[in-house]
Amino acid sequence: MDPFSSAVALATQIRTRQVSPLEVANLYMDRIDAYNPEINAIVWRNDEEVRLVAKRAEQAVMDGEDLPPFHGVPLPIKDLTNVAGHPNTHSSLAMSDAPQAESDLSAEKLAAGGFLFMGRTNSPEFGPLTVTENARHGATRNPWNLSRTPGGSSGGAAAAVAAGFAPAAHASDGGGSIRVPSSACGLVGLKPSRGRVPQRVFGWEHSTTEGTVVRHIEDAAAILDVMAGPDSLAWYSAPAPERPFAREVGADAGRLRVGLLLAAPTGVSVDPECEAAATRLASILEGMGHIVYPVSPTFFSREAIDGFQMIIGASLAAMDYDNRTRVDRYIAHRLATADAHSAGDYARASTRLQLESRVITGQWGREFDVLVTPTMACETPLVGSVYDEANNDPAGPRLTELQMISFTSFCNITGLPAISLPIHTSTMGMPVGAQIVGGPYQEATLIRLGSAVERHVGWTGAIAPVYA
């Protein structure tokens, strides 16, 4: 068994009895035993439960039962999402480790798809930080360089996949939290469109979504098929795709107009290595026959971004804490800021975001079909640098954190789908991703382009040397 094979391939091996679910689970748990102490990606384990469920999954194969697509494939869950019977500390000292009574909808979807939940991955406290460090579980480190962060907030998920702890990992994204860690760890991170993956509550004024961090485009597509679907009880759902996303892998994307953006929408400086990643991706797409040209799109106003920050703080203030006094200083600052605003402030911020989103989204299909950007505006930071900056000066500018999400957060506010691809390696030997942003509900286009670029670049064989 290859710990870096795709989840799709692993599921096929299980279904055809080449390997058993128990053998697969033991392989990954052995790797976690060996390498997790230095990486700290997995912060809660359920090994006995995993082995018990794996044995049941093995028996289902032997009995010839109808099997879901990812039957018996292990998958860790991010420590911000509920799984019935498992704790959810939100990676915070302010929350208990009591078992949850009910699973979130994404976990229900993944379980119905056959995944075997194996442990929980680290995240920043409650999610609103671009690195995976907290007072409860400590810092997660990047398998490519242990002195560097794997990014956040799905940094534990990305580090787990990069180190070969699982073929894929559950993740979520409110401002770049799937794409930033994917860029930092040399992986693929697809952020679905708004309403594509059902959630009981679309957090941060409908900017959050859930998905996975993976190595292979075929996994990004096939797992999205499992997680996506209409939700008749929700306020809205994304339009159904023309066909399953898995069928878009290898499909012809046609000849697209590709806008290339190298200047950060926030005005921060962009590192040359990040520019190089986007430029290389644009060049590859141009070589495939697409029309590539530089663009300068309209993005959100400063007032809108300030309003979005206030909305994040308000969402944190609305949570049920076991002990609110135990949060980190930067979270406490967000809570205090939220307490200082009125309901009218929130409504005005929401209105501005919705109105400006219409202008921004309207550029897709009119000015260009897809937009190529760096995923981050800076190289992957050192462990501790962003976390300390946030806690030492919570009200300060926090430049590095802003650089990390300058190209990603607008996708969440508008609800546009986006994907980070591991396209470049820096002179330090670190992965650097580039992002493609699709038009409304155009995940299929991103999967078609991503699979074509994957064949050209061959990143699935690029593994952090220590863990290969």
ZAMARGU-4260 file (C-alpha; in steps of 0.2 Angstrom, whole numbers, plus 5000, padded with zeros to 4 digits):
<rodrens>
0) 5000/5000/5000 | 5006/5018/4996 | 5001/5030/5009 | 5001/5044/4996 | 4989/5036/4984
5) 4973/5044/4980 | 4957/5040/4991 | 4949/5035/4975 | 4962/5022/4971 | 4962/5016/4989
10) 4943/5013/4989 | 4945/5003/4973 | 4958/4992/4981 | 4947/4989/4996 | 4932/4985/4985
15) 4942/4973/4975 | 4949/4965/4990 | 4967/4969/4986 | 4968/4977/5004 | 4957/4976/5019
20) 4950/4992/5028 | 4959/4986/5044 | 4976/4985/5035 | 4974/5002/5028 | 4969/5009/5045
25) 4984/5001/5053 | 4996/5008/5040 | 4990/5026/5043 | 4989/5024/5062 | 5007/5017/5062
30) 5013/5033/5052 | 5004/5044/5065 | 5013/5035/5079 | 5029/5038/5070 | 5028/5056/5064
35) 5014/5065/5073 | 5024/5069/5089 | 5035/5081/5078 | 5021/5087/5067 | 5006/5088/5079
40) 4993/5087/5065 | 4982/5075/5074 | 4976/5081/5091 | 4963/5068/5096 | 4963/5049/5092
45) 4950/5035/5092 | 4961/5020/5087 | 4951/5007/5095 | 4935/5014/5087 | 4944/5015/5070
50) 4949/4996/5071 | 4932/4991/5076 | 4924/5000/5062 | 4937/4994/5050 | 4934/4976/5055
55) 4915/4979/5051 | 4919/4987/5035 | 4930/4972/5030 | 4916/4960/5034 | 4904/4971/5023
60) 4916/4968/5008 | 4918/4950/5011 | 4899/4948/5012 | 4897/4957/4995 | 4886/4971/5002
65) 4883/4986/4991 | 4897/4998/4996 | 4897/5017/4996 | 4911/5025/4985 | 4924/5028/4999
70) 4920/5012/5009 | 4933/5009/5023 | 4944/5024/5018 | 4951/5033/5033 | 4948/5052/5035
75) 4952/5064/5049 | 4940/5077/5054 | 4945/5095/5057 | 4943/5101/5076 | 4929/5113/5071
80) 4916/5101/5065 | 4905/5090/5075 | 4905/5071/5074 | 4892/5062/5086 | 4901/5054/5100
85) 4917/5063/5097 | 4923/5079/5106 | 4924/5096/5097 | 4935/5108/5107 | 4937/5121/5093
90) 4955/5120/5097 | 4951/5131/5112 | 4954/5131/5131 | 4937/5139/5132 | 4928/5123/5126
95) 4925/5106/5135 | 4930/5090/5127 | 4912/5082/5130 | 4906/5071/5116 | 4895/5079/5104
100) 4877/5074/5102 | 4874/5077/5084 | 4885/5077/5068 | 4887/5092/5057 | 4879/5089/5040
105) 4896/5088/5031 | 4901/5074/5043 | 4885/5065/5039 | 4888/5066/5021 | 4906/5060/5023
110) 4900/5045/5033 | 4887/5041/5021 | 4900/5041/5008 | 4909/5027/5017 | 4923/5036/5025
115) 4930/5030/5042 | 4933/5044/5054 | 4951/5043/5060 | 4955/5056/5073 | 4954/5075/5073
120) 4965/5088/5066 | 4972/5104/5074 | 4966/5121/5069 | 4968/5139/5076 | 4956/5143/5090
125) 4938/5144/5082 | 4946/5146/5065 | 4950/5165/5061 | 4969/5164/5060 | 4980/5159/5045
130) 4991/5147/5055 | 4987/5132/5065 | 4993/5136/5083 | 4983/5138/5099 | 4985/5137/5118
135) 4975/5120/5119 | 4984/5109/5107 | 5000/5119/5103 | 5007/5122/5085 | 5006/5111/5070
140) 5022/5110/5059 | 5024/5109/5041 | 5030/5092/5035 | 5041/5101/5022 | 5050/5111/5035
145) 5046/5109/5053 | 5051/5127/5057 | 5037/5133/5045 | 5018/5133/5048 | 5007/5123/5037
150) 4995/5138/5037 | 4977/5138/5043 | 4964/5136/5048 | 4965/5118/5040 | 4983/5117/5044
155) 4981/5101/5054 | 4972/5093/5039 | 4985/5098/5026 | 5000/5093/5037 | 4991/5076/5039
160) 4989/5073/5021 | 5007/5080/5017 | 5015/5068/5029 | 5005/5053/5023 | 4993/5051/5039
165) 4978/5049/5027 | 4974/5050/5008 | 4963/5065/5011 | 4957/5076/5026 | 4941/5085/5030
170) 4943/5104/5030 | 4934/5120/5030 | 4936/5138/5023 | 4930/5155/5028 | 4943/5166/5020
175) 4956/5154/5013 | 4957/5140/5026 | 4957/5126/5013 | 4968/5135/5000 | 4981/5143/5011
180) 4986/5126/5019 | 4986/5117/5003 | 4998/5130/4996 | 5009/5129/5011 | 5010/5110/5010
185) 5011/5106/4992 | 4993/5100/4990 | 4976/5103/4981 | 4963/5113/4990 | 4946/5116/4982
190) 4934/5128/4990 | 4917/5124/4984 | 4904/5138/4979 | 4892/5145/4992 | 4878/5133/4995
195) 4887/5118/4987 | 4890/5108/5003 | 4876/5109/5015 | 4878/5117/5032 | 4865/5120/5045
200) 4872/5137/5047 | 4883/5146/5034 | 4894/5155/5046 | 4902/5172/5044 | 4888/5179/5035
205) 4887/5165/5022 | 4906/5165/5019 | 4911/5148/5026 | 4911/5131/5017 | 4917/5114/5020
210) 4928/5102/5009 | 4944/5093/5009 | 4963/5094/5007 | 4969/5081/4995 | 4984/5077/4984
215) 4975/5071/4968 | 4962/5081/4958 | 4952/5065/4956 | 4949/5065/4975 | 4944/5083/4975
220) 4931/5079/4962 | 4925/5063/4969 | 4924/5068/4987 | 4914/5084/4982 | 4902/5073/4974
225) 4899/5064/4991 | 4899/5081/5001 | 4888/5091/4989 | 4869/5090/4986 | 4853/5100/4988
230) 4847/5103/5005 | 4828/5106/5005 | 4828/5112/5023 | 4841/5126/5020 | 4838/5144/5014
235) 4847/5140/4998 | 4857/5127/4989 | 4869/5129/4974 | 4862/5123/4957 | 4865/5105/4953
240) 4880/5101/4942 | 4877/5095/4924 | 4885/5078/4929 | 4895/5071/4943 | 4911/5081/4947
245) 4921/5065/4945 | 4917/5065/4927 | 4925/5082/4924 | 4942/5075/4928 | 4951/5074/4911
250) 4937/5083/4902 | 4940/5096/4889 | 4938/5114/4897 | 4937/5122/4880 | 4946/5138/4876
255) 4945/5150/4890 | 4949/5168/4893 | 4961/5168/4908 | 4964/5184/4918 | 4981/5185/4927
260) 4982/5195/4943 | 4998/5197/4952 | 4994/5213/4962 | 4986/5209/4979 | 4968/5215/4980
265) 4973/5222/4998 | 4987/5232/4991 | 5001/5222/5001 | 5017/5218/4993 | 5018/5201/4984
270) 5033/5190/4986 | 5042/5185/4970 | 5041/5166/4973 | 5022/5169/4974 | 5022/5179/4958
275) 5032/5165/4950 | 5019/5152/4955 | 5005/5161/4947 | 5015/5166/4931 | 5020/5148/4929
280) 5002/5142/4930 | 4996/5155/4918 | 5010/5150/4906 | 5005/5132/4907 | 4987/5136/4903
285) 4992/5147/4889 | 5002/5132/4882 | 4986/5122/4882 | 4978/5135/4871 | 4969/5146/4883
290) 4970/5165/4881 | 4979/5173/4895 | 4981/5192/4898 | 4984/5203/4913 | 4968/5210/4922
295) 4965/5223/4936 | 4948/5218/4943 | 4937/5227/4955 | 4937/5221/4973 | 4929/5225/4989
300) 4931/5242/4997 | 4940/5245/5013 | 4924/5248/5022 | 4917/5232/5016 | 4932/5222/5022
305) 4931/5231/5039 | 4913/5226/5040 | 4918/5208/5036 | 4930/5208/5050 | 4917/5214/5062
310) 4905/5200/5056 | 4918/5187/5060 | 4920/5195/5078 | 4901/5195/5079 | 4900/5176/5074
315) 4913/5172/5088 | 4903/5182/5100 | 4887/5171/5096 | 4896/5155/5101 | 4891/5146/5117
320) 4907/5145/5127 | 4911/5134/5142 | 4923/5148/5149 | 4924/5163/5138 | 4938/5170/5149
325) 4951/5157/5143 | 4952/5162/5124 | 4968/5169/5117 | 4971/5188/5117 | 4967/5190/5099
330) 4950/5181/5100 | 4946/5192/5116 | 4950/5207/5105 | 4938/5201/5092 | 4924/5198/5105
335) 4927/5215/5113 | 4926/5223/5096 | 4910/5214/5092 | 4902/5219/5109 | 4906/5237/5104
340) 4895/5237/5088 | 4876/5238/5086 | 4864/5227/5076 | 4863/5241/5064 | 4881/5240/5061
345) 4880/5222/5057 | 4865/5225/5045 | 4874/5239/5036 | 4890/5228/5034 | 4880/5214/5027
350) 4871/5225/5015 | 4887/5232/5008 | 4895/5215/5006 | 4880/5209/4996 | 4880/5224/4985
355) 4898/5225/4981 | 4898/5206/4978 | 4887/5208/4964 | 4899/5220/4955 | 4914/5209/4958
360) 4905/5193/4953 | 4899/5201/4937 | 4917/5202/4930 | 4917/5183/4928 | 4910/5179/4910
365) 4912/5197/4905 | 4930/5202/4908 | 4937/5184/4909 | 4931/5166/4912 | 4943/5162/4926
370) 4956/5172/4936 | 4973/5165/4940 | 4982/5173/4956 | 4995/5168/4968 | 4987/5158/4982
375) 4997/5168/4995 | 5006/5185/4994 | 5020/5179/5005 | 5031/5163/5007 | 5025/5151/5021
380) 5029/5160/5038 | 5039/5152/5052 | 5030/5144/5066 | 5025/5156/5080 | 5027/5172/5070
385) 5009/5175/5065 | 5002/5168/5081 | 5013/5179/5092 | 5009/5194/5081 | 4991/5191/5084
390) 4992/5189/5102 | 5005/5203/5106 | 4996/5216/5096 | 4978/5211/5093 | 4973/5228/5086
395) 4988/5230/5075 | 4990/5228/5057 | 4996/5210/5057 | 5004/5211/5040 | 5009/5193/5037
400) 4992/5187/5041 | 4985/5199/5029 | 4997/5193/5015 | 4992/5175/5018 | 4973/5179/5013
405) 4975/5194/5002 | 4970/5183/4986 | 4958/5171/4995 | 4946/5180/5006 | 4936/5189/4992
410) 4931/5171/4985 | 4922/5167/5002 | 4913/5184/5003 | 4907/5182/4985 | 4904/5164/4986
415) 4915/5160/4971 | 4923/5143/4969 | 4942/5143/4969 | 4956/5130/4969 | 4974/5131/4974
420) 4986/5120/4964 | 5004/5115/4970 | 5013/5123/4955 | 5030/5129/4961 | 5044/5126/4973
425) 5053/5140/4981 | 5072/5142/4982 | 5070/5137/5000 | 5063/5120/4994 | 5045/5125/5000
430) 5029/5122/4990 | 5020/5137/4983 | 5003/5137/4976 | 4994/5146/4963 | 4975/5149/4963
435) 4961/5148/4950 | 4945/5157/4954 | 4930/5151/4944 | 4914/5160/4939 | 4898/5157/4950
440) 4895/5138/4953 | 4909/5133/4940 | 4918/5120/4950 | 4917/5109/4935 | 4928/5121/4926
445) 4941/5121/4940 | 4942/5102/4940 | 4944/5101/4921 | 4958/5114/4922 | 4966/5107/4938
450) 4967/5089/4931 | 4975/5095/4915 | 4988/5105/4925 | 4991/5090/4936 | 4995/5079/4921
455) 5007/5092/4915 | 5016/5096/4932 | 5015/5079/4940 | 5014/5085/4958 | 5006/5069/4965
460) 5024/5062/4966 | 5031/5077/4976 | 5032/5072/4994 | 5041/5080/5009 | 5057/5070/5008
465) 5057/5065/5027 | 5040/5057/5025 | 5042/5049/5008
</rodrens>
